[in-house]
Amino acid sequence: MKNLRTFLFFGLLITLAAAMGLVTRQAPPESTVPSVDNPGPLGLRALYLYMQEGGATVTAHQESLEALPPGTRTVVIPAPHARAVSPAEVEALERFVRSGGTLVVLTSREKNSGQPALDDFLQLEQGPWLPADESGLPQGEQDPGGTTVGFWLPVGAARDLKHFRVSREHGVSVGLAEAVPLAGQGNSVVLWRLGMGQGEVYVAAGTDLAENRRIELLDNLRFWDALAARGPLVFDEFHHTAVPPPPLSRGLWVFALQCLAVGGLYAFARGTRFGAPRPQLPERHRSSLEYVQSMGWLARRAKVERELLPELARHLRQLMQDRLGVPLLLSEPEAARMLELRCGIPAAHYLEAHAELARALDAPAISPKDYARVSARYARLEAVITGRASADTP
């Protein structure tokens, strides 16, 4: 009954905790995906809506980059992470750029971007860290974790721009000989330009230029205004969604059904058959008296071993030494006198018990009656020595 109350108590506590967890709705963690649908600090929602409200033709592309919308002038790939850009898509992007299009690659600052085809196409590598610089920020404006980079060569979409505000992290390195660094600080480059045929490719370190948290700082927004002025602009959203798992094949379903059928057949073959109920057999337990009688019968059948009698004497002498300090090396008469002095047992009693034990040992056979008589005398001596009986007790 106590266990049942404990179980009900803890069950009630768990139910209350679950109910409170369902009622209390906590805000989900902010997304780190640089998507045009992400309104968080690291998302691109503000830039996307700004371009739409400004009249620019901007699209969130949800399909492979091999098939771009007709008339597209600029393609933005913001740090794809959920799926890799395929070699076929890279070839399609190269044709798009050479025919006069603009490609903007916002690289990931992770050491392993997971984009081997895109990295090989532009020979991308991680650059050195950017130093801290707070210049150019308006009075009272704060940007913890950010830094200001200047332009070395303001050309193309970066014409007339002076400063970008980006994260104080790694820059990016483009290994192609025709790539030109446009903006950075020290030996760390933030923005590269690569002429390719009739078009151009811009490679930026990270997605800082387009993120909601820094889109209004310095010349970040002017860079996107220049790109939007060229014509329809497409944001790649296809590579922000993971590849859907393949559908279960028919063979897998057939295998599962076969396993269920075999399991059911095994359970039917090996299962216990329940027949008609049988009357319960009464269970009869032995009484305590029967156990005592059995032990007595066993004792009667057992022969008294001769070694038991010397053990009685050795045990008593050991007890006399432990309780009364009578040394084991003393002879029996001396031990009897010390026993009389220490606890009042007449020496004759001890010597009579010892003599009776000696006579029993000299007999050709020891009967249970003789052994019981000697044991009783030694038990009385032991009771007096241990204080459970007085020396006057017969």
C-alpha positions in Angstrom: 0.0 0.0 0.0 2.9 2.3 0.8 4.5 1.6 -2.6 1.2 2.4 -4.3 1.0 5.8 -2.6 4.6 6.6 -3.6 3.9 5.6 -7.2 0.8 7.8 -7.3 2.6 10.8 -5.8 5.5 10.7 -8.2 3.1 10.1 -11.1 1.2 13.2 -10.1 4.4 15.2 -10.0 5.5 14.0 -13.5 2.1 14.9 -14.9 2.2 18.4 -13.4 5.7 18.9 -14.8 4.6 17.8 -18.2 1.6 20.0 -18.1 3.6 23.1 -17.1 6.1 22.4 -19.9 3.3 22.3 -22.4 1.7 25.5 -21.1 5.0 27.4 -20.8 6.0 28.2 -24.3 9.5 29.3 -24.7 10.8 31.1 -27.8 12.7 28.8 -30.1 16.5 29.4 -30.5 17.5 31.9 -33.1 18.3 30.3 -36.5 21.8 30.6 -37.9 20.8 29.8 -41.4 21.5 32.8 -43.8 18.1 32.4 -45.5 15.8 35.1 -46.8 13.1 33.6 -44.6 15.2 34.0 -41.4 14.3 37.2 -39.5 16.9 36.6 -36.9 20.2 38.5 -36.7 22.0 36.0 -39.0 19.2 35.9 -41.5 18.8 37.8 -44.8 15.1 38.7 -44.4 15.7 42.4 -44.0 17.7 42.7 -47.2 15.2 40.6 -49.1 12.2 42.8 -48.0 14.2 46.0 -48.6 14.8 45.1 -52.2 11.2 44.1 -52.7 9.9 47.3 -51.2 12.4 49.3 -53.3 11.0 47.9 -56.5 13.8 45.5 -57.4 13.0 42.1 -58.9 14.2 39.7 -56.3 13.4 35.9 -56.1 14.1 33.1 -53.6 15.1 30.3 -55.8 14.0 26.9 -54.5 15.4 24.7 -57.3 18.7 23.6 -58.6 21.0 26.3 -60.0 21.2 24.4 -63.3 17.8 26.1 -64.2 17.7 29.8 -63.3 14.7 32.0 -64.0 14.8 33.7 -67.4 16.3 37.1 -67.3 18.3 36.6 -64.1 21.2 39.1 -63.9 22.6 38.3 -60.4 22.8 35.0 -58.4 23.6 35.2 -54.7 24.7 32.0 -53.0 24.7 32.7 -49.2 26.9 30.1 -47.4 25.0 26.9 -48.4 25.3 24.2 -45.8 22.4 21.7 -46.0 23.4 20.3 -49.4 26.4 20.6 -51.6 26.5 22.6 -54.9 27.0 19.9 -57.5 29.6 20.0 -60.3 26.8 20.3 -62.8 25.5 23.4 -61.0 29.0 24.9 -61.0 29.3 24.4 -64.7 25.9 26.1 -65.2 26.9 29.0 -63.0 30.2 29.4 -65.0 28.2 29.6 -68.3 25.9 32.1 -66.6 28.7 34.3 -65.6 30.6 34.1 -68.9 27.4 35.1 -70.7 27.3 38.4 -68.7 25.7 37.4 -65.4 27.0 38.3 -61.9 27.6 35.7 -59.2 27.9 36.6 -55.5 29.3 33.9 -53.3 29.0 34.5 -49.6 31.4 31.9 -48.3 31.1 30.0 -45.0 33.6 30.8 -42.3 33.7 27.2 -41.2 37.0 25.4 -41.8 35.1 22.7 -43.7 32.5 24.4 -45.8 31.1 21.1 -47.3 31.2 22.6 -50.8 34.0 20.8 -52.6 32.8 21.7 -56.1 32.4 25.4 -55.4 35.7 25.6 -53.5 37.6 24.0 -56.4 35.9 26.3 -58.9 37.1 29.4 -57.1 40.0 27.8 -55.2 38.7 29.1 -51.9 40.7 28.9 -48.7 40.3 30.4 -45.2 42.2 33.7 -44.7 43.8 35.3 -41.7 41.9 37.0 -38.8 40.6 40.5 -39.2 41.9 43.0 -36.6 39.4 45.2 -34.6 38.5 48.6 -36.0 35.5 50.7 -34.8 36.1 53.6 -37.3 33.2 54.8 -39.4 30.3 53.9 -36.9 27.8 56.7 -36.2 28.0 58.3 -32.7 26.5 56.0 -30.1 26.3 53.0 -32.5 27.7 49.8 -31.1 28.6 46.6 -32.9 30.2 44.1 -30.6 32.2 41.5 -32.4 32.4 43.6 -35.6 35.1 45.4 -37.4 35.4 48.0 -40.2 37.3 47.2 -43.4 38.2 49.7 -46.2 38.3 49.5 -49.9 41.5 49.2 -51.9 40.0 49.1 -55.3 36.3 50.3 -55.5 35.3 49.0 -59.0 32.2 47.2 -60.4 29.4 46.9 -57.9 31.8 48.3 -55.2 32.2 51.6 -57.1 32.2 54.7 -54.8 32.1 52.5 -51.7 34.5 53.3 -48.8 33.8 50.9 -45.9 32.1 47.7 -45.0 31.1 46.5 -41.5 31.8 42.8 -41.0 32.4 40.2 -38.3 35.8 40.1 -36.7 36.6 36.7 -38.0 38.6 35.0 -40.7 38.9 36.6 -44.2 38.8 34.6 -47.4 41.5 33.7 -50.0 40.8 33.2 -53.7 43.6 31.3 -55.4 42.9 32.2 -59.0 45.4 34.5 -60.6 42.8 36.8 -62.1 41.1 37.4 -58.8 41.5 41.0 -57.5 41.1 41.9 -53.7 38.7 44.8 -53.3 38.2 45.3 -49.6 39.9 44.1 -46.4 42.2 45.1 -43.6 45.9 44.4 -43.3 46.6 41.1 -45.0 43.0 39.8 -44.6 40.7 40.2 -47.6 36.9 40.4 -47.2 35.8 40.9 -50.8 37.2 39.7 -54.0 36.3 40.3 -57.7 36.9 37.9 -60.5 36.3 38.8 -64.1 35.1 35.9 -66.1 34.0 36.3 -69.8 31.4 39.1 -70.0 30.4 38.7 -66.3 32.0 38.8 -62.9 32.1 36.9 -59.6 32.2 38.5 -56.2 33.5 36.4 -53.3 32.8 37.7 -49.8 34.1 36.3 -46.5 31.0 35.2 -44.6 27.5 36.5 -45.0 28.1 39.7 -43.0 27.3 42.1 -45.9 23.8 40.7 -46.2 22.9 39.8 -42.6 20.0 41.6 -40.8 22.3 42.7 -37.9 24.7 44.7 -40.1 22.8 45.5 -43.3 22.3 49.2 -42.3 25.9 49.8 -41.2 28.4 51.8 -43.4 28.2 50.9 -47.1 26.8 47.4 -46.8 23.4 48.3 -48.2 24.9 50.3 -51.1 26.7 47.3 -52.4 23.3 45.5 -52.8 21.7 48.5 -54.3 24.3 48.5 -57.1 23.6 44.8 -57.7 19.9 45.2 -57.7 20.2 48.0 -60.3 21.6 45.5 -62.8 18.3 43.6 -63.1 16.5 40.6 -61.5 18.4 39.1 -58.6 18.1 35.6 -57.3 18.9 34.3 -53.8 19.7 30.6 -53.7 17.5 28.9 -51.1 17.7 25.4 -52.6 20.9 24.5 -50.8 19.6 25.6 -47.4 17.2 22.6 -47.4 18.5 19.1 -46.8 18.2 16.4 -49.4 14.9 14.4 -48.7 15.5 10.8 -47.8 14.8 8.2 -50.5 11.4 6.6 -50.4 11.1 3.1 -48.9 11.4 0.5 -51.6 8.8 -2.2 -52.1 11.3 -4.8 -51.3 11.8 -3.4 -47.8 8.1 -3.5 -47.2 8.0 -7.1 -48.4 10.9 -8.0 -46.1 9.2 -6.4 -43.1 6.0 -8.3 -43.8 8.0 -11.5 -44.1 9.6 -10.9 -40.7 6.2 -10.2 -39.1 4.8 -13.4 -40.6 7.7 -15.5 -39.4 7.5 -14.0 -36.0 3.7 -14.7 -35.8 4.3 -18.3 -36.9 7.0 -18.8 -34.3 4.8 -17.3 -31.5 1.9 -19.6 -32.6 4.2 -22.7 -32.7 6.0 -22.0 -29.4 3.3 -20.3 -27.5 1.8 -21.9 -24.3 -1.6 -23.6 -24.8 -4.0 -22.8 -22.0 -6.4 -25.6 -21.2 -9.4 -25.9 -18.8 -8.7 -24.6 -15.3 -7.6 -27.3 -12.9 -8.4 -27.3 -9.1 -5.6 -25.9 -7.0 -3.8 -28.5 -5.1 -3.6 -27.8 -1.3 -0.1 -27.2 -0.1 0.7 -28.8 3.2 3.6 -27.4 5.1 5.5 -29.4 7.8 5.1 -28.3 11.4 7.9 -27.3 13.7 7.5 -30.5 15.7 8.1 -32.6 12.6 11.4 -30.7 12.1 12.4 -31.3 15.7 11.6 -35.0 15.4 13.6 -35.3 12.2 16.6 -33.7 13.9 16.2 -36.1 16.8 16.0 -39.1 14.5 19.1 -37.8 12.6 21.0 -37.4 15.9 20.0 -40.9 17.0 21.3 -42.4 13.8 24.5 -40.4 14.0 27.3 -42.0 16.0 28.9 -39.7 18.6 32.4 -38.9 17.4 35.2 -39.3 19.9 36.8 -36.0 18.9 33.9 -34.1 20.3 34.9 -34.8 24.0 38.4 -33.3 23.8 36.9 -30.3 22.0 34.7 -29.7 25.1 37.7 -29.6 27.3 39.7 -27.3 25.0 36.8 -24.9 24.6 36.4 -24.6 28.4 40.1 -24.0 29.0 40.2 -21.4 26.3 37.1 -19.7 27.9 38.9 -19.8 31.3 41.9 -18.1 29.8 39.9 -15.4 28.0 37.5 -14.6 30.9 39.5 -15.4 34.0 43.1 -15.3 32.9 43.8 -19.0 33.7 46.8 -20.0 31.5 46.4 -22.9 29.1 49.8 -24.3 30.2 48.6 -25.0 33.8 47.8 -28.5 34.8 44.1 -29.5 35.5 44.5 -29.4 39.4 46.2 -25.9 39.3 43.6 -24.7 36.8 40.8 -26.0 39.1 42.3 -24.1 42.1 42.5 -20.8 40.1 39.0 -21.4 38.9 37.8 -21.7 42.5 39.6 -18.5 43.4 38.4 -16.5 40.4 34.7 -17.3 40.2 33.9 -19.5 43.2 33.4 -22.9 41.4 34.7 -25.6 43.8 37.8 -27.3 42.4 36.2 -30.7 43.0 33.4 -29.9 40.5 35.8 -29.0 37.7 38.0 -32.1 38.5 35.0 -34.4 38.6 33.9 -33.1 35.2 37.4 -33.6 33.8 37.5 -37.1 35.3 34.2 -38.1 33.8 35.3 -36.9 30.4 38.5 -39.0 30.8 36.5 -42.1 31.7 34.2 -41.6 28.6 37.3 -41.3 26.4 38.7 -44.6 27.8 35.5 -46.4 27.1 35.5 -48.5 23.9 32.4 -46.8 22.6 30.8 -43.4 23.5 27.1 -43.5 23.8 24.9 -40.5 23.2 23.8 -40.6 26.9 27.4 -40.4 28.2 28.2 -37.6 25.8 25.1 -35.7 26.9 26.0 -36.1 30.6 29.5 -34.8 30.1 28.3 -31.9 27.8 25.8 -30.9 30.5 28.5 -30.7 33.2 30.8 -28.6 31.0 27.8 -26.4 30.0 27.1 -25.6 33.7 30.8 -24.7 34.2 30.7 -22.5 31.1 27.5 -20.7 32.3 29.2 -19.8 35.7 32.3 -18.6 34.0 30.4 -16.4 31.6 28.1 -15.0 34.4 24.9 -16.6 33.2 24.6 -18.7 36.4 26.0 -18.5 39.9 28.5 -20.9 41.5 25.9 -22.1 44.0 23.6 -23.4 41.2 23.7 -27.2 41.3 
